[in-house]
Amino acid sequence: QIKKQCGQKLVIRMKTECVPCSLNLETQCPAGYTKVTNGTGIPDCRYYLEIKTHTLSFPGCRHHCMKEFEHPECCQGHWGPDCVGK
């Protein structure tokens, strides 16, 4: 059997919004994404609070998420929706 499908796996990575670390336990990744980090996430960001005329910046946390999907492609010498050969 000759392999006709030569699909590639693509991984998309993203980070959730920066929030106070104590609130980040509840943060979920968008639908279809898997959470890579645990607990309160990674404390590598800052979030902002506006108080009257000032904007204050605080250290916060966010989660890293990933999504894998197959990118269907035909092998060389095959084409079409069913990857038909010559």
C-alpha positions as semicolon CSV with decimal commas, in nm:
position;residue;x (nm);y (nm);z (nm)
1;Q;0,000;0,000;0,000
2;I;0,146;0,333;-0,112
3;K;0,098;0,618;0,129
4;K;-0,113;0,889;-0,034
5;Q;-0,174;1,119;0,262
6;C;0,125;1,317;0,391
7;G;-0,054;1,542;0,636
8;Q;0,133;1,752;0,885
9;K;0,044;1,808;1,248
10;L;0,023;2,177;1,329
11;V;0,041;2,311;1,683
12;I;-0,102;2,651;1,767
13;R;0,004;2,806;2,096
14;M;-0,158;3,098;2,276
15;K;-0,166;3,261;2,617
16;T;-0,470;3,362;2,820
17;E;-0,526;3,718;2,939
18;C;-0,313;3,842;3,230
19;V;-0,510;3,847;3,557
20;P;-0,428;3,847;3,930
21;C;-0,261;3,511;4,005
22;S;-0,522;3,424;4,271
23;L;-0,797;3,451;4,008
24;N;-0,609;3,258;3,742
25;L;-0,688;2,915;3,893
26;E;-1,033;2,939;3,730
27;T;-0,908;3,055;3,390
28;Q;-0,994;2,822;3,104
29;C;-0,840;2,802;2,760
30;P;-1,059;2,881;2,458
31;A;-1,271;2,594;2,321
32;G;-1,057;2,332;2,149
33;Y;-0,738;2,434;2,328
34;T;-0,563;2,229;2,597
35;K;-0,418;2,398;2,904
36;V;-0,042;2,337;2,919
37;T;0,019;2,509;3,254
38;N;-0,125;2,416;3,594
39;G;-0,250;2,591;3,905
40;T;-0,219;2,967;3,889
41;G;-0,024;2,953;3,562
42;I;0,293;3,145;3,484
43;P;0,368;3,478;3,659
44;D;0,522;3,638;3,349
45;C;0,292;3,933;3,279
46;R;0,140;4,251;3,418
47;Y;-0,221;4,363;3,434
48;Y;-0,350;4,718;3,473
49;L;-0,606;4,881;3,698
50;E;-0,737;5,230;3,633
51;I;-0,802;5,427;3,950
52;K;-0,945;5,773;3,882
53;T;-0,664;5,948;3,693
54;H;-0,394;5,685;3,742
55;T;-0,326;5,349;3,582
56;L;-0,154;5,104;3,814
57;S;0,037;4,801;3,693
58;F;0,055;4,476;3,894
59;P;0,235;4,146;3,838
60;G;-0,011;3,881;3,721
61;C;-0,040;3,529;3,586
62;R;-0,161;3,368;3,265
63;H;-0,196;3,018;3,126
64;H;-0,038;2,875;2,815
65;C;-0,271;2,681;2,584
66;M;-0,216;2,468;2,276
67;K;-0,423;2,316;1,999
68;E;-0,311;2,041;1,761
69;F;-0,469;1,975;1,428
70;E;-0,392;1,770;1,122
71;H;-0,328;1,967;0,805
72;P;-0,432;1,724;0,530
73;E;-0,195;1,712;0,237
74;C;-0,131;1,465;-0,041
75;C;0,209;1,302;-0,089
76;Q;0,414;1,393;-0,394
77;G;0,258;1,256;-0,714
78;H;-0,095;1,243;-0,563
79;W;-0,364;1,508;-0,577
80;G;-0,731;1,586;-0,531
81;P;-0,963;1,538;-0,233
82;D;-0,884;1,163;-0,219
83;C;-0,513;1,197;-0,303
84;V;-0,542;0,992;-0,624
85;G;-0,215;0,881;-0,791
86;K;-0,104;0,916;-1,154
